[in-house]
Amino acid sequence: MGDKAHTHPGAAGRATAADHPTSVRNVVLVGHSGSGKTTLVEALALTAGAVNRAGRVEDGGCVSDYDDMEHRQQRSVQLSLVPVEWDGIKINLLDTPGYADFVGELRAGLRAADAALFVISASDGVDGTTRMLWEECAAVGMPRAIVITHLEAARADFEEMTRICAEAFGGDDPDAVLPLYLPLHGPPAPDGHAPVTGLVGLLSRKLFDYASGERVASEPGEADLPQLDEARSMLIEGIISESEDETLMERYLGGEQVDVKTLIEDLERAVARGVFFPVLAAAPAAEGARQGLGTVELLELVTRGFPTPLERAAPRVTTPEGAGRELRMCDPEESLVAEVVKTSSDPCVGRISMVRVFSGTLRADQTVHVSGHGLTDRGHEDHDVDERIGALSTPFGKQQRPVTHVIAGDLACVAKLTRAETGDTLSAKDDPLLMAPWEMPDPLLPLAIEAHSKPDEDKLSQGLARLVAEDPTMRLEHNQDTHQVVLWCLGEAHADVALERLRSRYGVQVDVVPHRVSLRETFGGRAAGRGRHVKQSGGHGQYAVCEIEVEPLPGGSGIEFVDKVVGGAVPRQFIPSVEKGVRAQAAKGVAAGHPLIDVRITLLDGKAHSVDSSDAAFQTAGALALREAAAEARIHLLEPVAEVGVLVGDDYVGAVMSDLSGRRGKVLGTEQTSGGRTLIRAEVPEIEIGRYAVDLRSLSHGTARFDRRYARHEPMPAQVADRMREGVRAAS
């Protein structure tokens, strides 16, 4: 890292199966949309000799954003795996989407990786979402490095961006975020901006010039030494402060010259332990060039500074019944434990599952146990099945390169696992095990859909099932109250991708319809009703009369039926019939077609006929009596109220609270949390927060998140209820 002078690409990057966990590095690239993650992956693949020109494989396709949908949307929408090889090390590069709607793909990448490269655009800086991702990685101790891109942009300043990153990511120790190289600028362009043409290694004190399209090492000029020495001293002090050798700082301050080899070894250990976060610069290769600026340095950092899978703690596993099991850390000879981190469908080969093997060795054509638990609230079913896997392969763009086996610590793709879903565990057939699924954000944007035509209706159920199997951040709901099919998504872009996948992958055309919340009705006061069902038209007639009284009950009481008939006015065998009739009518509603709740219905009197009375007649009479009582009473429309928790940066607290008030919300309180954020708790009618996932993101510039849970139903304000009733009348 900084002491090598590569002048040619690494070993041809057609990575196959690794032979030992020490020869694997799993690295996820994270950063906001447009920061240059995909471009960086392609530049690294080019430098490693994996592609024939920037971003291209033999068939002419891109190595990362190769999906047609990504081309149309001009952004990454899914996790992509690009394996390359450098100095005998297989590097699994996991390219993640930067847009907030696809955070599920990003979380999958974090689960599969052992280290992270935070890609920061010099022209855009550090946004709130990237800060939150940094904190997530810090919480689990994931090693990180920072790559600054877009240095060619006007007013791009590497030193200033390094300072910003130190403030944003350094926390109490900004000296833990320092550059390993300084940019070397060429002659200024007509606009005054001097392009970056090379790098100066602070530890090696060597200059690496990329102006020719390949990395050429030389000695820095005298004019570069003062700036180089100042930055070098800061870096050395930063490395030493994180050194496991507690005497090193004292010796250094005492004037002792620390050997460069010792510094590099300490740097590599500090990076692997996740306590030092180097900053590097990178740029794609120019047309016809073989290496992009900084790509060799990045590959050196990944292979030498990032941890091997052996340095990751063994996952916590249980049997499907919940009994705990201990595993040796990343042992290819241990019992098999692998996890499906991504599921996708290919038109040619069918379902493809990307898996990370945490223990044991996965082999082609092996029979494995598939366990899926813990996602039943999102439309997934618990399952324990044995499946014979198909071919194993490593992906590279649209290509799938066959391998015979995948050892612990490596990543690969498995074909034809028909039951396995994202988040499922693969284990040995005779030793089934289960990993707890990783945490996923709740999808909070409802998308109500209907099949466009009868042929679409026949295929809709299967298409939706496949969709949620691939993406655990989607939740499928068949609402029994509104009779709508609702696909819950993370945002509008997420919803657009879901609709596109239904159409293009599964051949299902759907229409989006307005989402309806589950309203209820109740009586505003006491009322009486008489139901008379009498028909004499020849043959067996129908005769039933009943009189009821209805009164409201406190919220949550449901429907209470009371029998106060005296003297046998309604024969005992028909009293359950009256109750069945009023309950059936209550389920249908009495005013606007919403279920009736929280009332006591008392049967007071009635009449029967010795021949013509029947169960069906008294059911009908009971329903008529309830409708008559409703016609004479004031009916309240009840709306569901959600308890909402909004975690937002302190700068946006006022705006969020004002917005909640405008949604008829009632703020219950606030609570200060870490990281300069505030938790706002409020109660808000659900009808007002249908698009809150989108609106809150806009309001807080993507830095806030919220959760919600049903609290209760309560009366809707009269003016709002009148609008709802008018809408029902207009629709009918």
Secondary structure, DSSP 8 states (H G I E B T S, - for coil): --S----S--S-------SSGGGEEEEEEE--TTSSHHHHHHHHHHHTT-SSBTTB-TTS--SSS-SHHHHHHTS--S-EEEEEEETTEEEEEEE---SGGGHHHHHHHHHH-SEEEEEEETTT---HHHHHHHHHHHHTT--EEEEEE-TTSTT--HHHHHHHHHHHH-TT-GGGEEESEEEEE-S--TTS---EEEEEETTT--EEE-TTSS-EEE---GGGHHHHHHHHHHHHHHHHHT-S-TTHHHHHHTT----HHHHHHHHHHHHHHTS-EEEEE-----TT-S--TTHHHHHHHHHHHS--GGGS----EE-TTS-EE---TT-TTS--EEEEEEEEEETTTEEEEEEEEEESEEETT-EEEEEE-S-GGGT---EEEEEE---EEEEETTEEEEESEEETT-EEEEE--SS--TT-EEEETTB--EE---------EEEEEEESSHHHHHHHHHHHHHHHHH-TT-EEEE-TTT--EEEEESSHHHHHHHHHHHHHTT---EEEE------EEEESS-EEEEEEEEE-SSSS-EEEEEEEEEEE--TT--EEEEE---TTSS-GGGHHHHHHHHHHHHHH-SSSS--B-SEEEEEEEEE--TTT--HHHHHHHHHHHHHHHHHHS-EEEEEEEEEEEEEEEGGGHHHHHHHHHHTT-EEEEEEEETTTEEEEEEEEEGGG-TTHHHHHHHHTTT--EEEEEEEEEEE--HHHHHHHHHHHHHH-
